Amino acid sequence: MPRLLDVMEIPCVENRAHGHQSENVLIDDRFCWEKKGRVAWKDILALVDQDADLWVNGFSAYHNRNNRVPADLIDENGGSLRLIELDEIALYAGPKAPGFGNMKLVVRAGFEYRGREYKLDLTDPEYERACLERGSGEHCVKSVIACVSLTEPHTNKNGETFAYKLVASIITPKQAGA
């Protein structure tokens, strides 16, 4: 089973860009995946998007900050993934939407990037699980590279359509063996 930072050879049929998600490919399920190694910290640093913004800002939902992009402002050529370097990321475990009666615990990631504050939902399974096991509160992680993703657009109950920014994974030097 592949893990974060594994280098895998994955047979693909073709590119399957979908809107702004230009990175999508169709995987050939007739063949097995092959692990080729692990990525080193210095190699991850070389992949960081040095000049990339996190798409359009100024649109927030619930307890988040700069976490969504109106569908009509999505750059179809802008891609849906960013690899960014952060000095620190704060992980917040707490109720999803207490003002609306939704008390399910979720994890959000707060950070500053290029002079802007962000608070995005976290989907990294390892960090999400660890934060939820600790319960409500704030947990800080120093010196990270975060993979931020922009979802496909979704229409809410008010008829507004947004794509949402998520922290898909958090990578530390320790995970990369540095």
N, C-alpha and C positions, 0 to 999 in steps of 0.2 A: 504494500500500500504506500503510495507516494506521501512524503511529508514535506512541509515547508523547507525550502532550501535544497531539496533533492534536485539534481540535474537528471532529467528524464528524456529519453528518446521516445517520441509519441508519433506514430504514423498518422498523417493527416491526408484527407482527400482533397480539400480545397479551402480557400478563404471563404468565410461566410459573414462578412461585415453586415451589420444590421443597424441602420441609422448611424448614430455617433459611436456605436460599439464596433469600431473598425478592427479590433484585435480578435474577434471571433473567428474560429476555424471549425470545420467539420472533421472530427476524429474518425479514423478508419477503425471500426470495431472488429475487424477481421484479424487484427494483429495485436500481440501483447506489447505493453509498454516495457521499456528497459531502462533500469537505473544506470546512469553513467558516472555518478559521483555526487559531490556536495559543493555548493557555492561557498567560497571564502568571503570574509567580510570585505576585503579590499576589492573584490570583484563586484560585490553588491554596491559598494560606494561608487564604482565606475558607472553603474546603471541609473543612478539617481537623476531625475529630471531637474536639471539646474535652473532653468528659466521658466518652468511651467507654473501657470496659475492653476488654482483649483476651480476652473470654469467661472461662471458668473456668480457674484456674491450679492448679499443684501436681501436674501429670501430665507426666512427661518420658519420652522414649524415646532409647535409644542415647546419642549424644554431644550431645543437644539439651537444652534447658531450657524448661519450661512450653510445650511444643510440641504438646500434644494434649489433647482434651476427650473424656471418656467419653460414649458415645452417649446414655446416660440422663441426662446433665447438660446437654445442648444445649438452649438456649432456642429453640424453634421460631420465635419472633417476634423473635429477636435479630439477624437478618441475618448475612451471611457476609463482609462487607468493612468494614475500618476504614482510615481515612486518618489517620496520626499524624505529628506533628512530633517529630523527634529532634535533639539536639545533635550526636550522632555515632552511626555504625553501624560495627561491625567485621565485615569479611567474612573468613571462614576457609575456605581451600581445603585439603582433606585427604581421607584415605580415609573412605568411607562408614561402614563397620563393621569395623575391623581385627580386633576381638575375635572376629568371626564369619567372618573370612577374606575379607570384601568390601573389596577395596583400590581400587575405583573411586573416582576423585577427584570430590568434590562440593563445593558451596559452601554454607556456613551463615552466617547473619547474627546477630550478637550485639549486644544493646543493652539499655539500662535504660529502662523506661517505667512511670511512676506508681509508683515504688518497687519494681518487680519486675524481675528479670533474665530475659532471654529469649535463646534460641539456637534459631533456626528455619531450616529449609531455605529456600534462595533459589531462586526461579524466574524472576527478572528476566533475560531472555536476554543483554542487553548486559553487565551486571555479572558474570553467571555466566561468560560467555565470557572477559571480561578477566581475571578471577581465575584461571580454569583455565589461561589462556595464561601467566600469571606463575608458576604452579606452587604447590606447598604453601607455606603461610604465612598471615600476617594482613595485611589491607589495610584501612585506616580511611578513612571518608568522613565529612566534617564537614557539619553543617547540612543535614539531609535531611528529606524527607517520604516516609514509607514506606506503601505500600498492603499491608496484612496481610489475608490471606484465610483462611477456614476451609473446608476441603474437605468433600465429602460423607463420611459415615461409612464406614469400611473395617474389616472383621473380620480380625484377624491370625491367625497359625497357632495361637495359644493360645485362640482363640475369643472374644477380647476385641474390642469394637467401639469405635473412636475416630474422631473427625474431627481432622484435623491443621491446625495453623496454619502458614502459609507467608508469606514476604515475596515478594509477587508483583511489586512494582516499587519502585524507588528513584528519587526525583526530587530533583534539586539545583537551586539557583538558577541555576547556569550553564546547565543543560539548558533552563530556562525563559526564558533570555535576560536574567536579572537581573544 
